[in-house]
Amino acid sequence: MNDSKHAQSVLDSAAAFRAQAEGVRAEPDRLRALAVAQYEAVRDSLVADQVRSTPVDKLRDAAANLRLGKLKAAGFRTVADVAGAGIARLDAVPGVGHQSAVLVLRAAHELIEALTRDTTVRLDPDRPERGHTQLLQLMSKLRRATQLVAPLHDPISDVLARVDDDLRLAARTSSRVRMLFSFKKNRQGALDALGRLGELLGSRDVVALRAVDTQLRVPDLDHRSLWRDYELDAAAYNTVLADLAGTGSLPDRSASRGFVPEDIEREVENTKLDTSLLKVSLRGYQEFGARFALARKRVILGDEMGLGKTIEAIAVMASLAAEGRRGFLVICPASVVVNWVNEIARHSGLVPHRLHGAGRDAAVGEWQKQGGVGVTTFGTLPKLALPRRLRPALVVVDEAHFVKNPDTQRSKAVNTVVQRAERALLLTGTPMENRVEEFRTLVSYLQPNIAARSSGNDAMVGAKAFRRVVAPVYLRRNQEDVLGELPELLEVEDWVEFGSQDRQAYLEAVRAGNLMAMRRAAYEPGTPEGSAKLERLLEIIEESRDNGWKVVVFSYFLDVLASVAEHVGADAFGPLTGSTSAEGRQTLVDDFTAREGHAVLVSQIEAGGVGLNVQAASVVIIAEPQWKPSTEDQAIARCHRMGQTRKVHVHRLLVKDSVDAQVQEIRDHKTLLFDQYARESDTKHAHKGALDTAVSVEKQVVQAEQKRLGL
């Protein structure tokens, strides 16, 4: 007969394990409920502050003919005064009356509800308030619990079902009397169940689950470590924050879906996205973008820079891989190869293969054998020994505007691979800069019939008509539409005047007709005393040092960067230039990010403005205006993007009575053109003449300055 004491011990241990497993499985939900409550408390506090500072006159916006004068005279100065009073107190005010009291109170509550819907909680490491710190601590624990428990959710459910069955069957083993009076079959069944429980308690699954339970009970991060962790991984934290906010605080649904037509939206919604191979949570708009790419098969994802197009592309590859597809190829600029390799490994279960540099041909062989994601560059692709019968499941072309000219070797090489692929995804935040024809070129790689329909036979194409035609192949969302928690972008034009030394350098450059020298003449003396721009630049850096902010200085010119780095001294990182290796760029950015407090990264705008993520910086200085709006926009977006935790201050340094004004005017014209055709817009038809800037503008700029100065 089985020892009843031993049986009771096993049953008690199994019951305790069951409770432990239930606790582990429920921990993410428990923490999420606490985090939601804390989020709402912080949000309600922000709303209360707004209500207390909102004049009672604001209620007239909600209902006309309210008798607010009498209320103000009675001491009801703010909306908070009204909302906290109740109908009886309002009705008691002479000259108000019951009906007016009801209307006023209703208007106050409607205003509070609107503020509650529209208020977004933003975490600011420079102002770590107590409620925000408590919320961040809960989010940190929730992230950890989700990462630990999510992979175990189904196994835990399976184990619990078995434990419940065996606990029920083995219950009689703790009583000799019950066992004595049981049928032999039931007695044996109970002993078998007890044996299974004993085996389970010693199994690896139980050991692993108990280890997870121990990890869930680690002490909270201290205040400094907590906020530092937020700064280093703000994008992930803000994804959790958006989830806690709930649908009431989410951005406009249509905007987050790129204003696509209803039929396409339905098609996308019905498309399955398998995230089992992803290690990162997707924002709602990112999930829609990945589904769009899967549904439409050959598309341009034109999300504004900083919204995480790389993650969306990885999600598409991971979903296809989970369905058994293999052979993915990423084509990108050399400067971001390392970033792609790192991001694929970090955010998915896919294996990246670097098809670039030494050993690239051998890497192609490994990629073909193992599957995974091959990552190569525009320059390497034409020389890559790819099998002739290669038909990738998906080709991703990053910074696709690099192949907007169909006559270049790299464009032809990319198009060849794209045509072979089952699917293609082109990524670009600026699909059209100088001419709409270049945007059509990108479309033609994917859907030639749509590109043909968008050109037409007449001389004009309307912006809205163009957007409508390319809707099946083009999706774009802007930052303000989908990132409610993104800190503010503050842009300032810092105008300075030439001094005697930099003016002389400028006049000599104009006289010589040397546009490049004209653009950097303001830095020519190389000292703050002789250069108004350098003086102002160093003032901005000094102010940033006092605030503990990180700074990125962008310039087209190496000698300008060298001068800046020399004057900044030990706080300077770089310069990051076109000749810096891909590994060197990433190391430079990593070291800059890891540095606590103030630091200054100096970078060529064409090199650092593409593909790198520098959210650690909250001050951007553009040393001279650039010809193309996308050049400046990309540089700024390196900092103002998902993961940014502070307001981003952008300073554009400009000299009065110089070529800077003309360059700005040209850049602004190109921005207008992009707004008409590549953004969602109600702009009316644009004339063909507005689409062509192929004429050599640089020569005209020099001649205009020579004429203005009489040189």
RAPEMO-V900899 format. One record per residue. PHI is phi as a letter, one per 20 degrees, with the letter a starting at -180 (none if undefined). NEAR is the number of other C-alpha atoms within 10 Angstrom. D_CENTER is the distance of its C-alpha to the mean C-alpha in Angstrom with 2 decimals. Layout:
PHI_NEAR_D_CENTER ; PHI_NEAR_D_CENTER
//
This chain:
none_9_65.30 ; f_13_61.78 ; f_11_61.49 ; f_16_60.18 ; f_13_58.89 ; f_12_56.80 ; f_21_55.56 ; f_18_54.63 ; f_13_52.71 ; f_21_50.69 ; f_23_50.07 ; f_13_48.98 ; f_15_46.60 ; f_21_45.17 ; f_16_44.75 ; f_12_43.06 ; f_18_40.70 ; g_19_39.99 ; f_13_39.06 ; f_15_36.88 ; f_22_35.07 ; f_14_34.62 ; f_13_33.18 ; f_24_30.66 ; f_23_29.61 ; e_15_29.33 ; g_19_27.54 ; g_22_23.91 ; f_14_25.26 ; f_13_27.30 ; f_19_24.53 ; f_22_22.24 ; f_15_25.16 ; f_16_25.63 ; f_25_21.99 ; f_19_22.09 ; f_14_25.36 ; f_20_24.08 ; g_24_21.05 ; f_17_23.63 ; f_15_25.94 ; f_21_23.49 ; f_22_22.52 ; f_17_26.25 ; f_13_27.10 ; f_16_24.82 ; f_21_26.42 ; f_17_29.82 ; f_12_29.32 ; f_17_28.50 ; f_21_31.49 ; f_15_33.78 ; d_13_32.94 ; e_16_33.16 ; f_16_36.66 ; f_22_38.71 ; g_15_39.11 ; f_15_35.57 ; f_24_37.09 ; f_15_38.90 ; f_10_35.68 ; e_14_35.93 ; b_12_39.70 ; f_9_42.29 ; m_8_45.72 ; f_20_44.76 ; e_17_47.37 ; e_20_45.14 ; g_14_47.79 ; f_15_49.91 ; f_23_47.01 ; f_16_46.02 ; f_10_49.67 ; e_12_49.73 ; o_10_46.87 ; e_19_43.86 ; e_19_41.60 ; c_21_38.09 ; f_26_36.42 ; f_21_36.42 ; g_19_40.20 ; f_26_40.63 ; f_21_38.33 ; e_12_40.10 ; e_13_43.57 ; n_13_44.26 ; f_20_46.55 ; g_12_49.79 ; f_11_49.04 ; f_23_47.80 ; f_18_50.81 ; f_12_53.09 ; f_15_52.16 ; g_10_55.10 ; n_12_54.41 ; e_18_51.21 ; n_15_52.51 ; f_15_51.10 ; f_11_49.37 ; f_18_47.59 ; f_24_46.56 ; f_16_44.99 ; f_19_43.14 ; f_27_41.88 ; f_20_40.68 ; f_18_38.95 ; f_22_37.21 ; f_25_36.06 ; f_18_34.66 ; f_14_32.88 ; f_19_31.26 ; f_20_30.17 ; f_13_28.72 ; f_12_26.77 ; f_18_25.45 ; f_18_24.51 ; f_17_22.53 ; e_15_20.71 ; e_18_20.17 ; d_21_16.78 ; e_19_16.95 ; d_17_15.00 ; e_25_15.68 ; c_18_17.11 ; f_17_18.36 ; e_12_20.85 ; c_9_22.37 ; f_15_22.29 ; f_13_24.46 ; g_10_26.34 ; f_15_24.89 ; f_21_21.31 ; f_18_22.42 ; f_17_24.05 ; f_22_20.97 ; f_24_18.89 ; f_20_21.81 ; f_21_21.86 ; f_25_18.16 ; f_20_18.85 ; f_22_21.87 ; f_24_20.24 ; g_17_17.59 ; f_14_20.57 ; f_24_22.79 ; f_18_20.46 ; f_14_20.01 ; f_19_23.79 ; e_20_25.12 ; g_12_23.08 ; f_11_24.79 ; e_18_28.11 ; g_15_27.99 ; f_12_30.14 ; g_13_32.47 ; f_20_33.09 ; f_14_33.97 ; f_11_36.33 ; f_16_37.97 ; f_17_38.45 ; f_12_40.17 ; f_15_42.51 ; f_21_43.21 ; f_14_44.08 ; f_12_46.49 ; f_22_48.13 ; f_21_48.46 ; f_13_50.30 ; f_19_52.52 ; e_26_53.25 ; g_18_54.00 ; f_22_57.78 ; f_27_57.89 ; e_21_57.87 ; c_15_61.22 ; f_15_64.35 ; f_11_66.07 ; f_13_63.40 ; f_21_63.36 ; f_13_67.16 ; e_10_67.41 ; e_14_64.61 ; f_11_65.33 ; g_11_65.01 ; f_8_62.12 ; f_15_60.16 ; f_21_61.09 ; f_16_59.81 ; f_15_56.61 ; f_23_55.99 ; f_21_56.65 ; f_15_54.33 ; f_22_51.53 ; f_26_52.24 ; f_15_52.10 ; f_16_48.72 ; f_22_47.39 ; f_17_48.82 ; f_10_47.21 ; f_17_43.83 ; f_15_43.95 ; d_10_44.43 ; e_11_41.84 ; f_10_38.68 ; g_15_36.55 ; f_16_38.02 ; f_13_37.67 ; f_12_33.96 ; f_21_33.38 ; f_16_35.33 ; f_11_33.27 ; f_17_30.07 ; g_20_31.90 ; f_11_32.74 ; f_13_29.18 ; f_18_28.10 ; d_10_30.68 ; f_9_29.55 ; f_8_29.81 ; f_12_26.99 ; f_13_25.14 ; f_10_26.84 ; g_13_25.31 ; f_11_24.35 ; f_11_22.95 ; f_16_20.91 ; f_21_19.15 ; f_14_18.83 ; f_14_17.16 ; f_24_14.61 ; f_21_14.02 ; f_17_13.72 ; c_16_11.33 ; f_21_9.66 ; g_21_6.38 ; f_17_9.20 ; f_21_11.34 ; f_24_9.31 ; f_19_9.07 ; f_20_12.80 ; g_23_13.22 ; f_20_12.13 ; f_16_14.56 ; f_19_17.21 ; f_19_17.04 ; m_11_18.41 ; f_12_18.73 ; f_11_20.44 ; d_17_17.43 ; f_20_14.96 ; f_18_14.25 ; g_14_16.84 ; f_14_17.20 ; f_14_18.43 ; f_17_15.69 ; f_23_12.95 ; d_23_15.25 ; m_24_15.74 ; l_15_19.30 ; f_22_20.63 ; g_13_24.36 ; f_10_25.54 ; f_9_27.11 ; f_15_23.98 ; f_18_22.00 ; f_11_24.78 ; f_13_24.77 ; f_22_21.07 ; f_14_21.60 ; e_11_24.57 ; e_16_22.84 ; f_12_22.46 ; c_22_19.32 ; e_17_20.51 ; d_19_18.05 ; f_14_20.91 ; e_18_19.89 ; e_23_16.26 ; d_15_15.74 ; c_15_12.32 ; e_15_11.74 ; e_19_9.86 ; f_22_8.65 ; g_17_11.50 ; f_22_10.18 ; f_24_8.93 ; f_19_12.44 ; f_22_14.04 ; f_27_12.69 ; f_26_14.06 ; f_25_17.20 ; g_29_17.62 ; f_26_17.76 ; f_24_20.18 ; f_19_22.27 ; e_19_22.69 ; m_16_22.98 ; c_26_22.71 ; b_27_19.91 ; d_29_17.67 ; e_26_13.97 ; d_24_13.44 ; g_25_10.05 ; g_21_9.59 ; g_26_8.36 ; n_24_5.04 ; e_24_3.52 ; n_17_4.20 ; f_22_7.85 ; g_18_9.34 ; f_23_8.68 ; f_23_10.07 ; f_26_12.91 ; f_25_13.69 ; f_32_13.94 ; f_24_16.38 ; f_32_18.38 ; f_28_18.58 ; f_22_19.84 ; f_21_22.40 ; f_21_23.47 ; f_17_24.09 ; e_11_26.40 ; o_8_28.30 ; f_16_26.98 ; b_22_26.92 ; n_22_26.42 ; d_28_22.95 ; c_26_22.54 ; d_27_19.67 ; d_26_20.85 ; b_24_18.98 ; f_19_20.05 ; g_20_21.90 ; f_23_19.66 ; d_24_16.78 ; g_23_19.08 ; f_18_18.83 ; f_18_15.04 ; f_25_15.29 ; g_19_18.19 ; f_12_16.58 ; f_15_13.37 ; f_26_15.75 ; f_16_18.06 ; f_14_15.66 ; d_17_13.79 ; b_20_16.78 ; e_16_20.55 ; f_21_20.94 ; e_15_22.91 ; e_22_21.75 ; c_24_24.65 ; e_22_24.57 ; e_28_26.75 ; b_20_27.06 ; n_12_29.56 ; f_9_32.57 ; m_10_33.22 ; f_18_31.02 ; f_17_33.83 ; f_12_34.41 ; f_18_30.72 ; f_23_31.02 ; f_16_33.86 ; f_15_31.95 ; f_23_29.03 ; f_19_31.62 ; f_10_33.35 ; e_13_30.55 ; n_19_27.91 ; n_23_24.24 ; c_29_22.02 ; e_25_23.66 ; c_27_21.64 ; c_27_23.56 ; d_24_23.47 ; g_22_24.75 ; f_16_27.74 ; f_19_28.61 ; g_20_28.36 ; f_17_31.73 ; e_11_33.45 ; f_15_32.03 ; e_14_34.72 ; e_14_33.11 ; g_10_35.54 ; f_7_36.93 ; e_7_36.43 ; g_12_32.77 ; c_18_30.83 ; g_20_27.24 ; f_18_25.70 ; b_28_22.56 ; d_28_21.90 ; d_27_18.40 ; d_26_18.67 ; e_26_15.81 ; l_20_16.16 ; f_25_18.72 ; f_21_20.08 ; f_17_21.96 ; d_23_24.28 ; f_20_24.92 ; e_16_28.52 ; f_17_30.29 ; e_9_33.23 ; f_11_31.65 ; f_15_32.26 ; f_19_28.63 ; f_20_27.99 ; f_16_31.07 ; f_18_30.10 ; f_21_26.65 ; f_18_28.33 ; f_13_30.94 ; f_20_28.53 ; f_24_26.49 ; f_14_29.82 ; f_17_30.78 ; f_20_27.64 ; f_13_27.58 ; c_21_24.05 ; b_28_21.84 ; c_26_18.20 ; e_28_17.59 ; d_23_14.17 ; a_21_14.20 ; e_26_12.56 ; c_22_16.19 ; f_30_18.57 ; b_24_21.53 ; d_24_22.80 ; e_20_26.57 ; b_18_27.92 ; f_24_26.98 ; g_18_29.06 ; f_18_26.41 ; f_20_23.91 ; f_23_26.80 ; f_21_27.18 ; f_26_23.77 ; f_25_24.72 ; f_16_28.13 ; f_23_26.85 ; d_22_25.60 ; c_17_27.89 ; g_14_30.85 ; f_10_32.45 ; f_17_29.56 ; f_22_29.53 ; f_15_33.28 ; f_13_33.11 ; f_21_30.66 ; e_16_33.09 ; m_10_36.28 ; d_9_39.67 ; e_7_39.65 ; e_9_38.47 ; c_15_35.76 ; c_20_32.62 ; f_18_31.07 ; f_23_27.36 ; f_18_27.23 ; f_14_29.47 ; f_20_27.33 ; f_20_24.17 ; f_15_26.35 ; f_16_27.76 ; e_20_24.53 ; g_19_22.80 ; f_19_23.73 ; c_20_21.93 ; c_24_19.03 ; c_23_15.89 ; c_22_13.70 ; c_25_11.48 ; d_19_10.91 ; g_17_8.61 ; f_15_11.69 ; e_17_12.23 ; c_22_9.40 ; d_21_7.78 ; f_19_11.19 ; e_20_10.58 ; f_23_8.98 ; f_20_12.08 ; f_14_14.46 ; d_15_14.77 ; d_11_18.47 ; d_12_20.08 ; c_12_23.68 ; e_11_26.27 ; e_16_28.58 ; e_15_31.86 ; c_17_34.58 ; d_16_38.07 ; g_20_39.74 ; e_14_42.24 ; f_11_45.36 ; f_17_44.04 ; f_23_40.73 ; f_20_42.52 ; f_16_45.16 ; f_19_42.62 ; f_24_41.00 ; f_19_44.38 ; f_16_45.36 ; f_20_42.18 ; f_26_42.82 ; f_16_46.46 ; e_14_45.56 ; m_18_43.10 ; e_14_40.41 ; f_18_37.06 ; f_13_35.07 ; f_19_37.46 ; f_23_37.15 ; f_24_33.37 ; d_22_33.68 ; f_26_37.10 ; f_31_35.74 ; d_26_35.02 ; g_21_38.25 ; f_18_40.38 ; m_20_37.91 ; c_15_38.76 ; g_16_37.41 ; f_12_40.97 ; d_19_41.12 ; c_24_37.57 ; f_25_36.21 ; f_27_32.64 ; f_24_32.75 ; f_16_34.29 ; f_16_31.56 ; g_21_28.81 ; f_15_30.47 ; f_13_30.85 ; f_16_27.11 ; f_23_26.62 ; f_15_29.44 ; f_11_27.92 ; f_19_24.61 ; f_17_26.75 ; f_10_28.47 ; e_12_25.25 ; m_14_23.90 ; e_21_20.89 ; e_25_19.58 ; c_29_20.04 ; d_28_19.21 ; d_26_22.07 ; d_28_21.68 ; b_23_24.88 ; f_21_26.26 ; d_18_29.41 ; f_16_30.19 ; f_14_33.08 ; f_24_31.01 ; f_23_28.57 ; f_16_31.63 ; f_16_33.15 ; f_24_30.11 ; f_21_29.80 ; f_12_33.55 ; f_15_33.57 ; f_17_30.58 ; m_10_32.31 ; f_10_31.22 ; f_16_27.82 ; e_20_26.82 ; d_19_24.74 ; o_19_25.31 ; f_22_25.94 ; e_24_23.27 ; c_19_24.96 ; f_17_25.28 ; e_10_27.81 ; f_15_25.68 ; f_15_25.25 ; g_17_21.95 ; f_13_22.75 ; f_15_23.80 ; f_25_20.59 ; f_20_18.54 ; f_12_21.28 ; f_18_21.36 ; f_20_17.69 ; f_14_18.13 ; f_12_21.34 ; f_25_19.97 ; f_20_17.23 ; f_11_19.95 ; f_12_22.34 ; f_13_22.74 ; n_15_23.09 ; f_20_23.61 ; a_24_23.20 ; c_27_23.04 ; d_26_21.47 ; d_26_23.39 ; b_27_22.12 ; f_21_23.28 ; f_24_20.89 ; f_17_21.21 ; e_20_20.62 ; e_27_17.86 ; e_22_16.04 ; c_18_15.17 ; n_24_12.96 ; e_20_12.81 ; d_24_10.23 ; c_26_12.16 ; f_26_10.32 ; f_30_13.81 ; e_26_15.27 ; c_23_15.56 ; c_25_18.30 ; d_27_18.27 ; d_23_21.74 ; d_22_22.46 ; f_26_26.04 ; b_23_27.24 ; f_23_26.06 ; d_19_24.89 ; f_18_26.37 ; d_18_23.33 ; f_21_20.65 ; f_22_18.04 ; f_17_19.11 ; f_20_18.35 ; f_17_15.18 ; f_23_13.75 ; f_29_15.09 ; f_27_13.65 ; f_25_10.10 ; f_24_10.63 ; d_30_10.72 ; e_33_9.17 ; b_23_5.41 ; g_25_3.09 ; o_27_6.43 ; f_29_8.74 ; d_29_11.78 ; c_24_14.22 ; g_17_15.16 ; d_24_14.84 ; d_20_18.32 ; d_22_18.90 ; d_20_22.56 ; d_19_24.14 ; e_22_27.58 ; c_24_30.22 ; d_18_34.01 ; f_12_36.30 ; l_14_38.84 ; b_22_37.10 ; f_20_35.28 ; g_19_31.94 ; f_14_32.65 ; f_18_33.35 ; f_19_30.23 ; f_18_28.19 ; f_13_30.11 ; f_17_29.40 ; f_20_25.66 ; f_15_25.64 ; f_15_27.64 ; f_23_25.12 ; f_18_22.31 ; f_13_24.63 ; f_20_25.26 ; f_22_21.62 ; g_15_21.26 ; f_22_24.35 ; d_25_23.51 ; d_24_19.89 ; e_22_18.44 ; f_19_19.80 ; b_12_23.00 ; d_12_26.54 ; g_12_27.95 ; f_12_31.39 ; g_14_32.74 ; d_15_32.24 ; f_12_35.16 ; g_14_35.08 ; f_9_35.99 ; f_15_32.67 ; e_18_30.92 ; d_12_32.76 ; c_14_32.16 ; f_8_33.78 ; f_8_36.64 ; f_8_36.60 ; f_12_35.22 ; g_14_35.61 ; f_12_39.38 ; f_11_39.56 ; f_17_37.62 ; f_21_40.06 ; f_15_43.05 ; f_15_41.93 ; f_21_41.65 ; f_17_45.01 ; f_11_46.59 ; f_11_45.16 ; e_13_46.46 ; m_8_49.70 ; d_13_49.22
//
